[in-house]
Amino acid sequence: MLTKRENFLETIQGGRPDRFVNQYEAFRILYNPVMMHNPMPNPGDLDVVNDWGVVNSWPAGTPGPFPVHKPETIVIKDIKHWRDDVHAPNTKYSDAEWEPFVKQAEEVDRKEYFATPFAAPGLFEQCHHLGEIQNTLINFYEEPEYMHELIDYLTEFELSLAEEICTHLKPDALFHHDDWGSQTSTFLSPEMFEEFYLPSYKKIYGLYRSMGVDVIVHHSDSYAATLVPYMIEMGVDVWQGVMCSNHIPDLIAEYGGKISFMGGIDSAKVDYEGWTREVIAREVRRACDENGRLYFIPNTSQGLPMSTFSGVYETVTKEINKYSKIVFDQYP
């Protein structure tokens, strides 16, 4: 029987996996002092101000935190003066601050798992967290030079963070968040995404790769099928959070071998008050039957090994294990 790590690699490399990769089972998610010093709400917490000055709330029963954008809480009041308002947090911490995180990384059995730091929010999310989504989208059209400046500044922060993470944790995978669309479309046209974000992500993911990261997983629980060529170009190995609206079988047919797809079970279809195991089992079977054994990892679309309602993630895991035995028994 393959280890979880081996089975993951066989799946994304088009080899001979002996079961479905079960959600996040191949990853041990790691954190860092930069994130721990940056206040974020827990479920039910409201109006928590982080180190960027962004106000975030996580209302109970919702999938995650999101910025609170009122006129008085928006960090960037005027994109032309963004430098007056945006101040990146510190990325340099002492060895003593890093010690508990280094210990966690050292305890990962790297024959079984990937040591996988978590990084969020990504560049697009950070832009609209700071500037509000509607204002930010307008600024791409009306003030592109200032948006380029802001993105360059955020990129330098991410590069500094990447260097610190890799130096201290020596990871072999990365789990990076940046939501790029709604359920039905991207927020930016592919051409605009290419202009504003592709160069920066090539730098960021290129640095991680140069410092020993073998697998790059990018989370965007959205429609982003039109951005897959750019994901490949920037070095993404696995797109996590891929929703059914992306027509995943078509993506696998066109891009399998260049990138893999982790998702196919929309969280909204299984993770709700009053959820049932019957519905979860049906969605798991559908996702596995539609998308096959290679270049696909069945997973809810949520961007960490968790669920909004208690027991959902664990039940999805059990149903994947159950159906995996049925499917893979057919393949000697």
N, C-alpha and C positions, 0 to 999 in steps of 0.2 A: 504494500500500500504506500502510495506517495505521501510525503509530508504535505502539509497545507501549502507551503511555499513552492514545493516542486509541482504540485497539482496546478497551482496558479500559473506558473511559468509554462507548463505544458498547454494550458488553455489559451493563453494569449499568444503563444508562439506556434499554434496550430499543430501541436504534437499529439500525445496520447494521454489525455487526462483520464483518471479512473473514476471520477465523480464530478458533479458540478462544484465549482468553487462556491462556497456558501457565504454570500454576502461579504462581510469584512473579515472572515476568519483567518486570512493570510496576513493580516496587518496587526501590529501592536502600535496603537496611536500614542505618540509622544507629544509633550507640551514643553514650554520653555519659559524662562523668567520674564521675557518681554511680554508674553501673553498674560502671565499671571499678575503682572503689575498693571495691566490694562483692564480696568473694571468692566465686567459684562454682567448683564442680568441673568439670574436663574429663572426657571419657570415661575410666573406669578409676580416677578419684580417689575417695577415701573420706574421710568425716568432715572436710569443709571447713566452717569456721564463718564465716558471713557477718556483715555489720555489724549485723544485727538480733539476732544471737546464735543464729540457727538453724543446726543442723548438717545439712549436705547431703552425699549421696553419689551418685555416678554409676557404678554397676557396669558393667563392660564388657559390651557386647552388649544393653544396655537403651536405650530411646528417649531418656532424659533424666535429669537429677538429680531427687532427691526427698528430703524431710526424713527424718532419722533420729530417730525418736521413742522414746526410752527415758525412764524416770522422771527420770533425771538430766540429760537434754538438752532436755526440753520447756521452752520459754521461759516460757509462762504456766502457772504451777503452780495458780493459783486465779484464776478470771476476776474475782472481786470485788476482787482486788489487781493487776489487769493493769497499772495505772500504775506500779507498782514495778518491773515486769519489762520493759516494752516502751519502747524508746527509738529513735525514728526516726533514721536516718542523716542526715548533712548533705546539703543539696541545693545549697548555695552554694559555687561554686568560682571561682577567678580566671580572667581572660581567657586567661592562659597555659595553664591546665589545659584550657580549652575549645578552644584553638587547633587541635589536630589534628582534632577532631571537626567544627569549623566548616569547616575546609579540605575534609574529605570531603563535607560538605553542599554546599559551593560548587562542587565538581567534578561534581556530578550534572547531567546533561543533562536539564533539566526539560521539554523537548519530548518526550523519549523515556521518561522515568521519573518516578515520584513519589519525592521525598526523604522517607523513611519511618522515623522513629525507632521503636525497639523498646522496649516497656515491659512489665516482668514482675517479680514476680508481681502479679496483680490483687488486688482486695479480698477475694474469698472465699478464694483460695489463700493470701493472706497471713494471714488469720485462722487457717486450719488449719495453716499452717506454724508459726505461733507457738504454737498451743494444742493441736495434735494433732486429727485429723479426728473421732474419736468424741467426745472431750470438747467440741469446738466445736459439733457438731450437737446435743448434749445442752444446751449452754448457750443455744442459740436458744430452747429451750422453758423451761428452768428459770431462766435469768438474762438475759432479753431486754434489760433496761435497760443492763446492762454490755456486752452485745454491741453495742448501739447506740452506746455511748460509744467502744468500741474501733474500730468502723467509721468513726465521725466522725473519730477521730484519724488513721486510715490514709488517709482521704479528704483531710485537710489536707496530709498528706505528698504524695499524688499530685497535688494542685493546685499545690503548690510546685514539684514536679518538672516538671509540665506547663509552668508559666510559664518556668522556666529553659530547658527544651528549646526552646520556641517562640521565646523571645527570642534564643537563640544560633544555632539551626539553621534557623529559619524554614521548617519543614517544610510540605509540602502534603498529606501523608497520615500516618496513625498506625497502627502494628501493636501491639495491646495484648492480652496474654494474661490469661485467667482461666478455668480449667476449671470448669464448673458441673454436671457430671454424670458418671455412668458411661456405658457403652455403651448402657444400656437405660433409664435414668431420670435425672432431675435429683436433686441432693443435697438440695435444698430444694423444697418445694411452690411452685407459682407465686405463691400468695398471700404466703408467707413471703419469697420472693425480692423481690416487689414492696415489701414493708414495709421490709426491711433494706437492700437493695442498689440498687433503682431510683433513689431520690433522689440517692444519691452518684454513680452513674454519669451521671446527667443533668448534675450539676455538672461532673464531670471532662471528659466529652466535650463539654459545652457550652463549657468554657473553651478546649479545643483548637480547637473550631470558631471561637470568637470571635477567636482569634489566628492565623487564616489556614489552618487545616487543612481541606482540602476533602473528604477521603475517610477514613473511620474503619473500620478492619478489626479485628474482634474475634475472637480465637482461643479456641475451646473444642472440643477434639476429643472429643466426647461426644454423648449424647442431650441435646438442649435445645429440641426442637420446641415445647414448651409455653411457652418463654420468648421466642419470636420476637416476639410483640407488644411485649414490654418492650424487646427489642433495638431495635426500630423507634422506640419512644418515647424511648429514651436517645440515639438518633442514630447507630446503627450502620448503615453502608452495606453492608458485606460481613461475613457470618459465615464465618470460615475454620475449617477442621477439621471441618466438618459430616460426620457419619458416615452410612452407608447406613441405619442403624436409625432415622433421622429421617424416612424416606420423603420424600426430597428432591423428587421430582416433584410430590407433593401440596403441599409448601411453596412451590414455584415457582408452582404454579397459584393458590394463595391469596394469596401475598405478593409475587410478582414485580412489580417496579416500585417497591416500597417498600424492599426489601432484596434483596441477591443472596447466593448461596451458593457457597462456594469449598471444594471437597473432593470427596466422592463416591467417592474411592478410599481405602478404609480401609487405613492403613499396615500393619496386621497381616496383610492379605491379600497384600501384595506385598513387604514389607520384612522378610525373615527369612533365616536362614542357608540357603544353597542355593537362593535365589530364581532364577527363570528369566525370560527375556525373553518367552517365550510366555505365561506367566501375567500378566505386566504388560500385554502387548498386549491380552489378553482383558479385563482389568479396565478399561483405558482405553477400549476400544470400548464396553463395557457402560455405563460412566458417561456417556460422551458421548451415546450413543443414548437412554438413559433420561431425561436431564435437558435436552437441547436446547442451543440456541445462545445463548439470552438468559437473563440473570440467573443464569448458572451458569458457574463457572470450574473445570475439571478440575484436581485437585490431590490429592496424598496428604494424609492428615489431620494429619501431623506439623506442629508449629507454627513452622517456619523452613524455608528452602530447603536441606534436608539429609535424610539418611536414616541409619538405624542401621547398615545394612550397605552397604559401599562399592559405588557404581555404581547403586544403586536409583534415587535421585532423578534422576540424569542419564538413565537408561534410560526412566523415565516421561516425561521431557521429550521424548526422541526419539520415543516412541510417540505422544504427543499431537500433535507436529508432523506425523508421518506420517499419522495418522488425520484430522487437521484438513484436510489437502489433499483427502482423499477426500470429506469431508462438505461442505466449502464450495465445491468445484467444482460442486456441484449448484445453487448460488445465484449467478446472474449479478450 
